[in-house]
Amino acid sequence: MASIATSTAASSTPSTPTSIAAPSTASTPTSTAASSTASTPTSNAAPKTASTSTSAVAPSPASTSTAAPSPASTCTPTTPSTPASTCTPTTPSTAAPSAAVVSTSTTASIACAPPAPAPGDAVGLRERARGALLGLAVGDALGAPAENLKPSEIRARWGRITGYVTEHPAGTDDTEYAIFSGLLLARHGSALTPRHVEAAWHRWIADRDEGPFRGAGFSERGTLENLRRGLAAPISAQHRHAWSDGLAMRAAPFGVFAAGRPAEAARLVAIDGSVSHDGEGIYGGQAVAAGVAAAMAGASPPAVVASALAVLPDDSWTARTLRRAVAAARRGERAVRSAVVIGGYPWTDLAPEAVALAFGAYAAADGDFPEAVLTAVNMGRDADTTGAVAGALAGASRGAGAIPTAWASAIGPARGSCLPSMRGHHVLEVADLLVPGGVAVRGATGAER
């Protein structure tokens, strides 16, 4: 996402936990290479969405326990039921709760049974899970150099981006926050609550010395400032950038976990987002989570788009831009960009814009991985996030095998450039944790499988 460089970092970072990734232990996510940083705007004239307060207010950090039960005790995947039929919602009225409602009353049995792919589907669930999260990291790394650039600036520098344009490609805050949320989801499953999310933000981010915290987006900075002031969710999300794409960039793990159940994916990601986002920022995350959930069950690209739209308020900014982007997709990336981007507007991390550009790229490519990601990246704007979201959608649709080997092999464990506590974790580790019977890998990722 559009990022800011900070100089407030402590010179030393605390030792990172060695077992956070495993479902039953506290884990330390990893991060990827430095993202390109945008200069910090001086104007706060960003559009403010209608406030949507939630009724689930987490306790203050001091009283919040972080010792959650192991995932096995809170979420035991069982034999999946009917995946394919849940991927093509027909009416918005059946959507997941809006951002204003972050209910935690749904029982664990609903969300703890990720379904297998549809009968006859040649791509397995684990292959799709790995495709979704590896696709996210690849899209993030491909798009990072083009972040905040216009298409004309991209052409002037590289002609057209057709692969990595840096010597040491790596993900940015998009990848590290996706790892962070994925590990949290693997621990709590469908029992996830705003209290769990807030406690994790404190334990692994807010209450630690940050280091440079390179690549942190404006919404993350605002959330951390509020948490450090003692504000609890959802009040912690009341800042000027609650509409950002910071939730959308970390939403894919929820679709992986709730494969074939877009509404459940949307419910869970709204809980995660209650700490940091509001209004359109929540809707953007819900669209991505629902789309990935549908793709995980083998839905076609049109059905993936329908699933994303079904969990959004029909008149929301996110739904309107998503519909425009997909309608323009058949005319190519220039048409998609023209249908969505607000000319002259300085902020590139708008959730309604970034999510629509990513879905437009995915639709224009008909789910093809290289084409979807490169289309997103070459449109510029918040290119690391649009690339990451398009990569997650296409990776879930086609599986990890659809990602070019040269691109996939460049993605290593997270470097902790943005979140030091995530250093050493790999997106494939997280993907494996989120599918039935999944356990993390020990070795390159430093976690147990």
C-alpha positions in Angstrom: 0.0 0.0 0.0 1.0 3.6 -0.2 3.7 3.9 2.4 5.6 6.4 4.5 9.1 6.4 5.8 9.5 7.1 9.4 12.5 8.2 11.4 11.2 7.6 14.9 12.5 4.1 15.0 14.5 2.7 17.8 17.9 1.6 16.7 17.6 -1.8 18.1 14.7 -4.2 17.7 13.7 -6.8 20.3 14.5 -10.4 19.7 11.8 -11.9 17.6 9.8 -14.8 18.9 10.8 -18.1 17.4 7.5 -20.0 17.5 4.7 -17.6 16.7 3.9 -19.3 13.5 2.8 -22.6 14.8 -0.8 -22.8 15.7 -0.2 -23.7 19.2 2.6 -21.3 19.9 3.3 -17.6 19.6 4.9 -17.0 16.2 7.0 -14.3 14.6 5.9 -13.4 11.1 8.4 -12.4 8.5 8.7 -9.5 6.2 10.1 -8.8 2.8 12.4 -6.2 1.3 12.1 -2.5 1.6 9.2 -1.0 -0.3 9.4 2.2 -2.2 8.2 4.9 0.1 6.0 7.7 -0.9 6.6 11.2 0.5 4.2 11.9 3.3 1.4 14.2 2.1 0.9 17.3 4.1 -2.8 17.6 3.5 -5.4 15.7 5.4 -8.1 16.3 2.8 -8.7 12.6 2.3 -12.4 11.6 1.9 -13.8 10.5 5.2 -16.3 7.6 5.1 -19.3 7.5 7.3 -18.3 6.2 10.7 -19.4 2.7 11.4 -18.9 1.9 15.0 -19.0 -1.6 16.3 -20.4 -3.0 19.5 -17.4 -5.2 20.3 -15.1 -3.0 22.3 -11.9 -4.8 23.3 -10.5 -4.3 26.8 -7.5 -2.2 27.5 -4.1 -3.7 26.6 -3.2 -4.3 30.2 -6.2 -6.6 30.7 -6.0 -8.4 27.4 -4.6 -11.9 27.6 -2.6 -13.0 24.6 -2.3 -16.7 25.6 -5.0 -18.0 23.3 -5.7 -21.7 23.1 -4.1 -23.6 20.3 -5.9 -23.6 16.9 -6.6 -27.3 17.3 -8.8 -26.5 20.4 -10.6 -23.6 18.8 -10.8 -24.7 15.2 -10.8 -28.3 14.1 -11.4 -28.5 10.4 -13.7 -31.3 9.5 -14.9 -32.9 6.3 -15.9 -30.1 3.9 -19.4 -29.8 2.6 -20.7 -28.1 -0.6 -18.1 -25.6 -1.8 -19.1 -24.8 -5.3 -22.6 -23.6 -4.7 -21.5 -21.0 -2.2 -19.3 -19.2 -4.7 -22.0 -17.5 -6.7 -24.1 -15.4 -4.4 -27.1 -14.0 -6.2 -28.2 -11.1 -4.0 -26.4 -8.6 -1.9 -28.9 -9.2 0.9 -27.2 -12.5 1.7 -23.9 -10.8 2.2 -21.7 -10.9 5.3 -22.3 -8.3 8.0 -21.4 -4.8 7.0 -18.4 -3.1 8.6 -20.7 -1.7 11.3 -21.5 -5.2 12.6 -18.6 -7.3 13.8 -20.5 -10.1 15.4 -18.5 -12.8 17.2 -21.5 -15.0 18.1 -21.1 -17.3 15.1 -20.1 -20.7 16.4 -16.8 -22.3 15.5 -18.4 -25.1 13.6 -19.4 -22.7 10.8 -15.9 -21.4 10.0 -13.7 -24.4 10.9 -14.5 -26.6 7.9 -12.7 -25.2 4.8 -14.3 -27.1 1.9 -12.4 -29.0 -0.7 -12.4 -27.8 -4.3 -15.5 -28.6 -6.4 -15.8 -32.2 -7.7 -13.6 -32.7 -10.7 -11.4 -29.7 -9.9 -7.8 -30.6 -10.8 -6.3 -28.1 -8.5 -6.2 -29.1 -4.9 -7.1 -27.0 -1.9 -3.5 -26.8 -0.6 -2.3 -25.8 -4.1 -4.8 -23.0 -4.2 -3.9 -21.8 -0.7 -0.2 -21.7 -1.6 -1.1 -20.0 -4.9 -3.2 -17.3 -3.2 -0.5 -16.3 -0.6 2.5 -16.8 -2.8 0.7 -14.9 -5.5 0.1 -12.1 -3.0 3.8 -11.9 -2.2 4.9 -12.1 -5.9 2.4 -9.3 -6.9 3.6 -7.2 -4.0 7.3 -7.6 -5.0 6.5 -6.9 -8.7 4.5 -3.8 -7.9 6.7 -2.3 -5.2 9.0 -0.4 -7.6 6.0 1.1 -9.4 4.2 2.2 -6.3 2.7 5.7 -6.6 3.8 6.0 -10.2 1.7 6.9 -13.2 1.7 4.6 -16.3 3.7 7.2 -18.2 6.4 7.2 -15.5 6.5 3.4 -15.5 7.0 3.4 -19.3 9.7 6.0 -19.1 11.7 3.9 -16.6 11.1 0.4 -17.8 9.0 0.4 -20.9 6.5 -2.1 -19.6 7.1 -4.1 -16.5 7.2 -7.8 -17.5 9.1 -9.2 -14.4 11.1 -8.0 -11.5 12.9 -4.8 -12.1 15.0 -4.8 -8.9 18.0 -6.9 -8.1 16.6 -8.3 -4.9 12.8 -8.4 -5.2 10.8 -8.9 -2.0 7.5 -8.1 -0.6 6.6 -5.0 1.4 4.2 -4.2 4.3 1.5 -5.9 2.2 3.2 -9.3 2.6 4.2 -8.8 6.2 0.8 -7.8 7.4 -0.8 -10.7 5.4 1.6 -13.0 7.3 0.7 -11.4 10.6 -3.1 -11.7 10.0 -2.7 -15.2 8.6 -0.9 -16.4 11.7 -3.5 -14.8 14.0 -6.2 -16.5 12.0 -4.4 -19.9 12.2 -4.3 -19.5 16.0 -8.0 -18.6 16.6 -9.9 -19.7 13.5 -13.6 -18.9 13.5 -13.4 -17.9 17.2 -11.4 -14.8 16.2 -12.6 -11.7 18.1 -11.7 -8.0 18.0 -10.1 -8.6 21.4 -7.7 -11.2 19.9 -6.8 -8.8 17.1 -6.1 -5.9 19.3 -4.0 -8.0 21.7 -1.9 -9.2 18.8 -1.4 -5.7 17.5 -0.1 -4.7 20.9 2.0 -7.8 21.5 3.7 -8.1 18.1 3.7 -4.4 16.8 2.6 -1.6 19.0 4.4 -2.5 22.2 7.7 -3.3 20.6 10.5 -1.0 19.4 9.9 -0.7 15.8 13.2 -0.2 14.0 12.8 1.9 10.9 9.2 0.5 10.3 9.8 1.1 6.6 6.7 0.8 4.4 4.1 1.4 7.1 1.0 2.8 5.6 -0.9 5.8 6.9 -3.8 3.6 8.3 -1.3 1.4 10.2 0.5 4.5 11.7 -2.8 5.9 12.8 -3.9 2.7 14.3 -0.6 2.3 16.2 -0.8 5.8 17.6 -4.3 5.2 18.8 -3.4 1.8 20.4 -0.4 3.4 22.2 -2.7 6.1 23.5 -4.8 3.3 25.2 -7.7 3.4 22.7 -9.4 0.0 22.1 -11.2 -1.3 19.0 -13.2 0.0 17.2 -12.1 3.4 18.4 -8.6 2.6 17.5 -9.7 2.6 13.8 -11.0 6.2 14.1 -8.2 8.1 12.2 -8.0 9.9 8.9 -7.0 6.9 6.8 -9.6 4.3 7.9 -10.7 4.1 4.3 -7.3 2.8 3.1 -6.4 -0.4 1.4 -4.5 -1.6 4.4 -7.1 -4.2 5.2 -7.5 -5.3 1.6 -3.8 -6.0 1.4 -3.9 -8.5 4.3 -7.4 -10.0 3.5 -6.4 -13.0 1.4 -5.7 -15.4 4.3 -9.3 -15.1 5.4 -10.5 -16.3 1.9 -8.0 -19.1 2.1 -9.3 -20.2 5.5 -13.0 -19.9 4.6 -12.6 -21.5 1.1 -15.9 -21.8 -0.6 -17.6 -19.6 2.0 -17.3 -15.9 0.9 -19.7 -14.6 3.5 -17.7 -16.2 6.3 -14.5 -14.9 4.9 -16.1 -11.4 4.9 -17.3 -11.8 8.5 -13.8 -12.8 9.7 -11.9 -10.1 7.9 -14.3 -7.4 9.2 -13.3 -8.6 12.7 -9.6 -8.3 11.9 -10.2 -4.8 10.4 -12.2 -3.5 13.3 -8.9 -2.5 15.0 -7.6 -0.5 12.0 -10.3 0.3 9.5 -13.8 1.6 9.1 -16.4 2.0 6.4 -15.0 1.7 2.9 -11.7 0.3 4.3 -13.7 -2.6 5.8 -15.6 -3.1 2.5 -12.4 -3.3 0.5 -11.1 -6.1 2.8 -14.4 -7.9 2.6 -14.4 -7.9 -1.2 -10.9 -9.4 -1.4 -11.6 -12.0 1.3 -14.8 -13.1 -0.4 -13.3 -13.2 -3.9 -10.4 -15.3 -2.7 -12.8 -17.6 -0.9 -14.8 -18.2 -4.0 -11.6 -18.7 -6.1 -10.4 -21.3 -3.6 -13.4 -23.4 -4.5 -12.8 -23.2 -8.2 -15.3 -20.5 -9.1 -14.9 -18.8 -12.5 -13.6 -15.2 -12.6 -17.2 -13.9 -13.1 -18.4 -15.9 -10.1 -15.4 -14.6 -8.1 -16.4 -11.0 -8.9 -20.1 -11.8 -8.1 -19.0 -13.2 -4.7 -17.1 -10.1 -3.9 -20.0 -7.8 -4.8 -22.4 -9.9 -2.9 -20.8 -9.0 0.5 -20.8 -5.3 -0.1 -23.5 -2.7 0.3 -24.8 -2.1 -3.2 -24.4 1.7 -3.0 -21.0 1.7 -1.4 -18.1 3.4 -3.1 -16.2 0.1 -3.2 -19.1 -1.7 -5.0 -19.6 1.1 -7.5 -15.9 1.2 -8.5 -15.6 -2.5 -8.6 -18.6 -2.8 -11.0 -17.1 0.0 -13.2 -13.7 -1.7 -13.3 -15.0 -5.1 -14.3 -17.3 -3.6 -16.9 -14.3 -1.9 -18.5 -12.1 -5.0 -18.2 -12.8 -6.3 -21.7 -11.4 -3.1 -23.1 -8.0 -3.5 -21.4 -6.0 -1.9 -18.6 -6.2 1.7 -19.8 -10.0 1.5 -19.8 -10.0 -0.1 -16.3 -7.8 2.7 -14.9 -9.8 5.4 -16.5 -13.0 4.0 -15.1 -11.7 3.9 -11.5 -8.9 6.4 -10.8 -9.8 9.9 -9.7 -7.6 12.1 -11.8 -5.3 14.4 -9.9 -6.2 12.9 -6.5 -3.0 12.5 -4.4 -3.8 9.5 -2.3 -3.1 6.2 -4.0 -4.1 3.9 -1.1 -7.9 4.4 -1.4 -9.5 1.0 -0.8 -12.3 1.6 -3.4 -9.7 2.4 -6.0 -7.1 -0.2 -5.3 -9.5 -3.1 -4.9 -11.3 -2.1 -8.1 -8.1 -1.9 -10.1 -7.0 -5.3 -8.8 -10.4 -7.0 -9.7 -10.4 -5.2 -13.0 -6.9 -6.6 -13.8 -8.0 -10.1 -12.7 -11.2 -9.9 -14.8 -9.3 -8.5 -17.9 -6.9 -11.5 -17.6 -9.7 -14.0 -17.1 -7.8 -15.3 -14.1 -4.5 -15.9 -15.8 -1.8 -15.2 -13.2 1.0 -13.4 -15.1 -1.4 -11.3 -17.1 -3.5 -10.4 -14.1 -0.5 -9.3 -12.0 1.3 -7.4 -14.7 -1.9 -5.6 -15.7 -2.4 -4.4 -12.2 1.3 -3.4 -11.7 1.5 -1.5 -15.0 -1.5 0.7 -14.0 0.6 2.2 -11.3 -1.0 4.0 -8.3 -0.7 1.7 -5.2 0.9 -0.9 -7.4 2.2 -3.2 -4.7 -1.2 -3.6 -3.2 -3.1 -3.9 -6.6 -0.5 -6.4 -7.6 -0.8 -8.3 -4.4 -4.6 -8.5 -4.5 -4.6 -9.5 -8.2 -2.0 -12.1 -7.4 -4.0 -13.5 -4.5 -7.1 -13.8 -6.7 -5.4 -15.4 -9.7 -3.2 -17.6 -7.5 -6.3 -18.9 -5.7 -8.0 -19.5 -9.1 -5.1 -21.3 -10.8 -2.9 -22.6 -8.0 0.8 -22.1 -7.2 1.8 -23.9 -10.3 0.5 -21.1 -12.4 3.1 -18.7 -10.9 6.2 -18.4 -13.1 9.1 -20.3 -11.4 11.4 -17.3 -11.7 8.9 -15.1 -9.8 8.0 -17.7 -7.2 11.6 -18.7 -6.4 12.6 -15.1 -5.6 10.2 -15.0 -2.6 11.9 -16.0 0.6 11.1 -15.6 4.3 9.9 -12.2 5.3 12.7 -9.8 6.1 11.0 -7.8 8.8 11.5 -4.5 7.0 8.1 -3.3 8.2 7.2 -5.7 11.0 10.4 -7.0 12.7 8.3 -9.6 14.6 7.4 -11.2 11.3 11.0 -11.8 10.2 11.7 -15.4 9.1 8.1 -16.4 8.3 7.2 -17.4 4.8 3.8 -17.1 3.1 3.9 -20.8 2.2 4.1 -21.6 5.9 1.0 -19.5 6.5 -0.9 -21.1 3.6 -0.2 -24.5 4.9 -1.5 -23.5 8.4 -4.9 -22.3 6.9 -6.0 -25.5 5.2 -7.4 -28.6 6.9 -4.7 -30.6 8.7 -2.2 -27.8 7.9 0.9 -27.5 9.9 3.8 -25.1 9.4 7.2 -26.0 8.0 10.4 -26.0 10.0 13.5 -25.2 8.0 13.7 -22.2 5.7 10.8 -20.5 7.5 11.9 -21.3 11.0 8.6 -22.8 12.0 7.2 -26.3 12.6 5.3 -28.3 10.1 
